[in-house]
Amino acid sequence: MQTLGTRWEGDGQISRDVSRETVRLYKKYAGRGPTTARTYLSDDLVVTVLHETLTQAEKTLSDADRADQVREQRRVFQESF
């Protein structure tokens, strides 16, 4: 069994494709995409790590110590799908 973060031989293109599509979907539904994304494959698990995903409005709320409202807003948004 491989550990998370260990890449399968020959999976580079698959990881890039998953990362690219995840960023595309994020941008489509959130209005902006993350600055970077990295996908890890391990057995039957796929993990994509996204960096800098906050919108400007979310950054403003977070900077005002209202991260709880950002989480709630995202939860409501995700439930709408």
FINU-65732 format. One line per 4 residues: number of its first residue (from 1); for each residue x, y, z of N, C-alpha, C. Coordinates in pm, 1 decimal. Atoms other than C-alpha are relative to their C-alpha. Example, Ala and Ser with C-alpha at 12.3 -4.5 7.8 and 13.67 -1.06 7.14 Angstrom:
1> 89.0:-119.0:0.0:1230.0:-450.0:780.0:90.0:120.0:0.0 ~ -82.0:-119.0:-6.0:1367.0:-106.0:714.0:-77.0:109.0:73.0;
***
This chain:
1> 84.2:-118.5:0.0:0.0:0.0:0.0:88.0:123.7:0.0 ~ -74.7:-124.4:5.9:129.3:342.6:-89.6:-58.8:99.8:97.4 ~ 48.1:-101.7:-92.5:104.6:635.3:147.3:-43.0:124.3:-75.0 ~ 46.5:-124.9:60.4:-70.6:963.4:75.5:119.6:85.1:-37.6;
5> -110.1:-82.4:46.6:157.1:1183.4:-128.7:98.5:-78.3:-84.6 ~ -83.4:82.5:85.3:336.5:890.5:-287.5:-71.5:-14.3:-133.0 ~ 64.2:0.8:130.3:268.8:906.5:-656.3:20.8:-134.3:-67.2 ~ -12.3:121.3:78.5:197.7:603.9:-868.8:90.2:27.7:-118.3;
9> -83.4:-12.7:120.0:440.2:544.6:-1151.4:-88.8:35.9:-119.0 ~ 74.1:-38.0:119.4:312.7:723.2:-1461.3:-127.7:77.5:26.4 ~ 124.4:-70.6:-31.1:38.1:918.1:-1281.9:11.1:150.5:-18.0 ~ -20.0:-144.6:8.9:182.5:1263.9:-1351.4:-106.5:69.9:-81.0;
13> 101.6:-63.0:84.2:-59.3:1341.1:-1631.9:-137.1:-7.9:65.1 ~ 129.4:13.8:-67.8:-356.0:1208.8:-1434.3:-11.4:104.4:110.7 ~ 1.5:-99.3:-108.5:-264.7:1427.1:-1134.7:-18.5:140.5:-54.9 ~ 13.7:-133.4:60.6:-225.4:1732.7:-1357.7:-140.8:21.8:-53.2;
17> 135.7:-12.6:54.4:-559.6:1665.6:-1529.5:-102.8:20.8:111.1 ~ 92.8:-15.0:-112.5:-742.2:1626.6:-1197.6:14.0:139.8:59.7 ~ -23.3:-134.3:-55.3:-581.1:1946.4:-1062.5:-59.9:106.7:-90.1 ~ 48.9:-99.4:95.8:-664.1:2142.4:-1378.0:-152.9:4.9:-0.3;
21> 146.0:3.3:2.8:-1028.4:2027.5:-1381.3:-59.7:51.5:130.9 ~ 47.1:-49.1:-129.7:-1071.5:2097.7:-1008.6:6.2:152.4:3.6 ~ -13.8:-145.5:5.0:-941.6:2453.3:-1057.8:-106.0:60.2:-92.4 ~ 100.7:-50.5:94.6:-1171.2:2499.9:-1359.7:-139.1:2.5:64.3;
25> 130.9:5.2:-65.6:-1477.9:2388.1:-1163.3:-11.3:101.5:112.8 ~ 0.4:-96.5:-110.7:-1383.2:2598.6:-863.1:-21.4:141.1:-54.1 ~ 13.4:-133.0:59.6:-1344.6:2904.4:-1083.2:-140.6:22.5:-55.4 ~ 134.0:-11.3:57.3:-1676.2:2836.0:-1258.8:-104.7:30.3:107.9;
29> 103.6:-13.8:-101.8:-1875.5:2812.8:-935.4:31.6:103.9:106.6 ~ -35.0:-96.4:-104.8:-1681.5:3043.1:-700.8:38.7:136.4:-56.2 ~ -34.2:-127.9:59.9:-1588.2:3315.1:-947.5:149.0:25.0:-16.2 ~ -145.0:-7.4:16.5:-1213.0:3270.7:-909.8:56.6:-133.0:42.2;
33> -62.6:127.4:-33.0:-982.9:2975.6:-896.2:113.0:16.6:98.7 ~ -114.4:-4.4:-90.1:-712.9:2885.6:-646.9:127.3:32.6:-77.5 ~ -125.4:-36.0:67.0:-359.5:3005.0:-720.8:81.2:-122.9:-36.8 ~ -69.7:125.5:30.5:-216.9:2651.8:-708.2:-86.4:-117.0:45.8;
37> 68.7:123.1:-37.2:-347.8:2298.9:-687.9:97.1:-115.3:-20.4 ~ -82.8:120.1:13.3:-170.6:1968.3:-632.6:-86.3:-119.6:35.7 ~ 78.7:120.4:-20.5:-332.0:1626.8:-661.5:90.8:-117.0:32.9 ~ -72.6:119.6:-43.5:-209.5:1313.3:-484.9:-90.7:-121.1:-19.2;
41> 73.2:124.2:21.9:-315.8:960.5:-575.9:61.3:-108.3:87.0 ~ -47.5:111.1:-81.4:-293.5:664.5:-343.0:-109.4:-105.1:4.8 ~ 97.9:109.1:6.1:-474.3:335.0:-400.4:-133.7:53.0:-49.6 ~ 132.5:-44.3:43.4:-843.2:431.1:-409.8:-35.2:138.0:55.5;
45> 20.4:-132.9:-56.4:-797.1:782.4:-270.2:63.7:105.9:-89.1 ~ -51.6:-114.6:74.7:-756.0:1109.4:-461.1:-18.2:122.6:87.8 ~ 4.8:-121.1:-82.2:-670.6:1427.6:-268.3:56.3:114.9:-82.2 ~ -48.7:-120.4:66.6:-642.4:1770.1:-428.5:6.6:111.5:103.2;
49> -22.9:-108.6:-94.6:-495.4:2049.1:-217.4:-0.9:130.4:-79.0 ~ 14.5:-129.4:67.6:-597.6:2400.7:-322.5:57.7:109.1:89.3 ~ -59.3:-110.6:-75.3:-413.0:2716.8:-218.3:-63.7:132.2:-41.8 ~ 51.6:-135.1:21.8:-550.0:3070.0:-183.5:-131.8:-2.5:-77.0;
53> 131.2:15.0:64.3:-915.1:3000.2:-259.6:-100.6:106.8:40.2 ~ 96.3:-99.4:-46.6:-1079.5:3290.1:-75.5:-28.0:106.3:-106.5 ~ 36.1:-112.9:84.8:-1271.4:3543.3:-280.8:36.0:129.1:75.4 ~ -31.1:-126.5:-66.7:-1211.3:3911.5:-205.3:-95.4:25.5:116.6;
57> 97.7:-19.1:-108.4:-1533.0:3925.9:-0.3:33.7:-90.1:119.0 ~ -37.3:91.7:-107.6:-1422.7:3619.8:199.4:126.2:46.8:72.2 ~ -121.0:-54.7:-62.3:-1079.8:3775.3:258.8:-35.2:114.8:93.8 ~ 42.0:-113.6:-81.7:-1247.9:4089.6:389.4:-63.3:-48.7:130.3;
61> 62.1:55.5:-120.7:-1462.2:3888.5:630.1:103.7:-66.2:90.1 ~ -102.6:68.6:-77.5:-1166.8:3677.3:739.4:91.4:99.3:71.3 ~ -85.5:-103.1:-59.9:-951.3:3985.2:801.8:-70.6:72.3:115.2 ~ 78.6:-64.4:-105.4:-1234.2:4121.3:1019.9:-38.1:-100.9:109.0;
65> 24.2:105.1:-100.2:-1220.6:3805.4:1236.7:-139.9:-58.4:-10.1 ~ 133.1:57.9:22.0:-1540.9:3670.3:1082.3:11.1:-126.3:-85.6 ~ -21.6:123.8:74.9:-1404.5:3342.1:947.6:-116.8:-96.4:16.0 ~ 116.3:85.9:-21.3:-1705.9:3166.1:1098.7:-107.8:27.4:-104.4;
69> 98.4:-34.3:103.0:-1927.3:3352.7:851.2:44.6:-49.6:-137.3 ~ -51.1:54.1:126.6:-1701.9:3247.9:563.6:-31.3:-149.8:-7.2 ~ 29.3:143.8:-3.8:-1736.2:2882.9:668.6:-149.1:-26.1:-20.2 ~ 144.2:17.1:12.6:-2113.2:2916.9:702.3:-46.1:29.6:-142.5;
73> 35.7:-36.5:137.5:-2143.3:3088.7:364.1:38.8:-112.4:-95.6 ~ -44.1:109.0:87.0:-1942.8:2810.8:199.6:-84.0:-125.9:21.5 ~ 83.0:116.8:-29.1:-2146.4:2540.4:374.7:-134.2:11.2:-71.8 ~ 129.1:-22.9:65.5:-2472.6:2690.9:247.9:15.4:-12.1:-151.4;
77> -25.5:5.9:143.4:-2327.0:2728.3:-101.1:16.0:-144.9:-45.1 ~ -22.8:139.4:36.6:-2209.5:2365.0:-111.3:-126.6:-82.8:9.6 ~ 126.3:74.9:-12.5:-2547.7:2238.5:6.6:-96.5:27.4:-113.7 ~ 90.7:-33.3:109.0:-2713.1:2406.5:-289.7:22.8:-86.4:-123.9;
81> -27.5:86.6:116.2:-2557.7:2152.7:-528.5:-60.1:-133.7:19.5;
***
